[in-house]
Amino acid sequence: MISSKTSFIALIGNPVSHSLSPIMQNAALQYLGLDLIYIAIPCKDEDLELVLNSLKTINCKGLNITIPYKEKVFNLCSEISPVASKLKAINTLKLNSEKEWSATNTDVEGFIYPLKTLNLIKKESIVLGSGGAARSVIQGLINLNFSTISVISRNKSSLDELIKNFRSQIEIQGLLNNDNRAQNLIEEADLIVNTTPVGMKTTKNDENLLPFGENFWRSLNSKSIIYDLIYNPAPTSLLKFSAKKGCMTIDGLQMLIAQGLKSLSFWTDGLEVPFHIMDDALKNYLKNK
């Protein structure tokens, strides 16, 4: 029950109204019996510093940071974990003993979670998109010892920057989406990960579209695993299309839950919640929506 002593954790981003994080995090907090709630706070770009500084002074214990602020919060944190520094992206903050923000990134562990039980060592992978989400995915693929990582993008400048960021760890092949060589890569890929927003259920996007258009996928065959970071709708048009081709498919819900569990552990100094607590809460919510 919420009382005058209840503290809170918040999701900061723009937009946040579509987020499922409050559903799963509040289920986990209730399971732990903590006097904490989780809320979503929409924040305009020009208000970000004011909001984060204001939250230090009230009963806020931690934050999730989502699009478009994962890079912009860097200068507002006093401590940044090695993984967040490497990725140049932050998704989780908590107040430290000095009442300043300590930061980390749980997206890599979240992305890896549904792949851990699969034998993917020395396999070939493709990442679609070269934005912030692609960085976490590439680091995850490196951690899983994929032999090759290729990135296909519409944006040459962000693609070049991405390749440069990981040069010390692995040599990434970068292609623009209209490059004919992409078809050979798709034909041979063991894993293809979509990090673009194409197919997401929002007012701006047509959820019936496939990333880079249907013709781009003409070489896809059943040996490939297709992993779409999008979790709403579930399944996405890409996953429906891939399943018809005989591919194993993975949606973004498992990543969302796994990164959420890691964030919760960070806020609560190591407390853990079973995966099914968040999973059941989300499934019940989506079933009744």
N, C-alpha and C positions, 0 to 999 in steps of 0.2 A: 504493500500500500504506500502511495506517495504521501510524505509528510513534510513538515517544515524543515526537517533535517536531510531530506533526500538530495543526493548529489546527482550530477548528470554527465554523460558523455555525448558528444555531438558529432554529426557528420557535416562538414563544411564543403560546399561546392556550388555550382550553378550550371544546370538545374539539379535539384535533389529530390523533387517530388516523386520521381519514378523509382527511387531507391528501395530495395528490399532489406537493407541493413537494419533499420529499426525493428522489423519483424523478428529477424533471427537473433539480434543482439539482446533484445528485451526478453526473449525466451530463455537465453543463456543466463542473463542476470537474475531472472526469476529462479532458474534451476539452482544457481549458486546461493540464493537467499540474500543477495546484497541489496543494500538500500541505495540503489542506483537505477537510473533510467537512461535510455538512449533516444536522442531526438535528432531530427534533420533540420539544419539551418541554412536556408539559401543566402548567399552572400554575393554582392556585386564586387567586381574587380577592385574598384576604387575604395571599398570598405574593408578589404581583407586585413590589413594591418590593424585597423581600429578594432575589428571584431576579435582577432586573436589576442590582442593586448587586453581588451575588456574581459575576455573569458578567464584570464589569469586571476582576476580580482573577485570572481564569484565562485560558486560551488561546482565548477567544472573540473573533472578529474582527467579527461583525455579527449582526443579528437581523432576522427578519421578525416582525411583530406582526399577529395576526389576532383575530377575534371572541373575547371581547368587550372587548379592551383597546386598540383603536385610538385612543380618546379618552383613556383613563385613563393612558397613558404620557407625556402631555404634560409633567407636572410632574417627570418623571424624566430629562428631556433638557436639555442645556445649549445646544444649537443646533438650531433648527427652520427648515426651508426655507420660502420664501414660499408654495409650493403647499400644504404641510402646514398652515401657519398659516391659510391661507384656508379650507381644508376642515375645519379642526378635527379632523383625523384623520391618524394616522401609521401606516405599514405597514412602514417600513424604518429600521433603526438601524445605525450603525457607530461603533466607538470612535475618537475623535479623538486628537490628540497629547497632550492633557491627560488621557487615559484617562477621558473623559466621553462620553456618548452624543450623537452628531449624528443628526438625524432628517430624513426626507423622506417623501413619498408618491408611489408609482409607479402607483397604481391608475388615475389619469386617463389616462396614456399607454397603460396596458394596455387600458383600455376602448375607446379610440379606434382601436387598431391594426387590427381587422378592418373598420372603417368608412372608413378613409382612402381606399380606392380607389373608393368609391361617391360619386356626385354627390348630396350631401345638403344643399348650401347652400340656405338659405331654405325648408327643408322643415319639416313639422309633426311633433312628437314627443310621446310620452307616457311617463312614468316611473311604474311601479307600485311603491309602497312609499315610505316617508319616513324610513328608517333611515340608518345611516352609509354604506352602499353607494350610496344615492341621491345623496349629495352629490358623490361622485366622478363619477357618471354625468352629473349636471346640469352640472358644470364641463366635462366632455368635450363635451357637446352645445353649450354656449356656445362652446367653442373651435372647434367645427365649423360655427359660424354657422347653427344652426337658427333658423328665424323664430319658432316658438312652442314652448314647453315647458310641458306640463301634467303635474301630479302627482296621482295617484289613490292614496288611502290609507285604511286603516281608522281611523287614529289622528289626531284633529283637532289635538291639541297638538303632536305632532312635525311634522305637516304645516304648521302655522302657523309653527313655528320654522324649518323648511326654507325656506319662502318668504321669511321675514325675512332669513335669511342671505345670500340671493342678490339682494336688492332693489336693491343698488347696481349690479348687472350686467345683470339682466333681470327683467321682470315675469312671474312664474310664475302660471299658473292652477291653483288647488288644488281638488280635489273629493274628497268621501268616496265610497267605492266603491258605495254604494247610491244615489247621485245619478243621476237619469235622464239628465242632460246628458252623462254619460260615454259613452253609446251614440253620440252624434253625434261625439264626439272619436275614438272607436275607428274609426268608419266613414271618417273623413277622415285618419287618422294615416298618415304615411309610415314611421315607426319607433315601435315599442313595446318598451320595455325592462323586463324583470321583475327587480327587485332584492329581492323578497321571498324567504323560504326555502321557499315552497310548491312542492312537487314535488321537493325535495331528498331524496336517499336517506339517511335517518337513522332511528333507532328512534322519534324523536318525530314524524316527518312521514310522511304517506301520499303516496308518490311518484306515485300515480295522480291526485291532485287537480290542478285548475287554479287559479291565483291568482284569488281572489274568486268561484270557482265557475263552472261551465260556462255558465250563463245570461248571465254578465257578457260573454262573448265572442260573443254572437249576432250582433253587427253587423260582425264582422271580415270583411274581404274580401282578395282576393289581392294588392292593391297594397301592402299593409303588409309591412315587414320586421320579424320578431319576433326579438328578441335576449334570450336568457335567460342571466343571469349564472351560473346553476347549471351545473356540469359533471359531476355525478354524481347520477343516471344520465345517460347520453348516448345518444340524445336524451331530454330530459324529456318528460313528458306534454304540456306546453304546446307544445313544438316539434313533436311528432308531430301534435297537433291542428291546428296552424297549417300544417304542410306539406300536410295533407289539404285545406286550404282554398286551396292554391296559393301560399302565402306563402314568400318567401325566409326562411330561418332561420339563426341564428347561436347557437352554444352558448358557455358560459363558458370553454372550454378555451383559445381563442386569447388571451383577456384574461389568463388565469392565466399563460400562457407569456410574453406580452409584458411584463406587470408584473414577472415573475420575471427576465427579461433585464435590465430597467432596475435592479432591485435588485442583481443580480450586478455590474453595471457600477459602481454606487455603492460596493459593498464593496471592489472591486478597483481603484478609481481609474481607471476608464475602459476596462477590458478588455471585449471584446465576443465573443459566441458566436453562430454562425448559429442562426436560429429552428428549423431542422429538427433540431438536436441535442436540444433539449428535447422537441420535438414527436414525434420518432421514439421517444424513451425512454418517453414517456407512452403512445403508441399500442401499443408492444410490451408494456408492463406491463398495460394494460387488456385487450388481446387475450388474454393468458395468464391473466388473473385468474379 
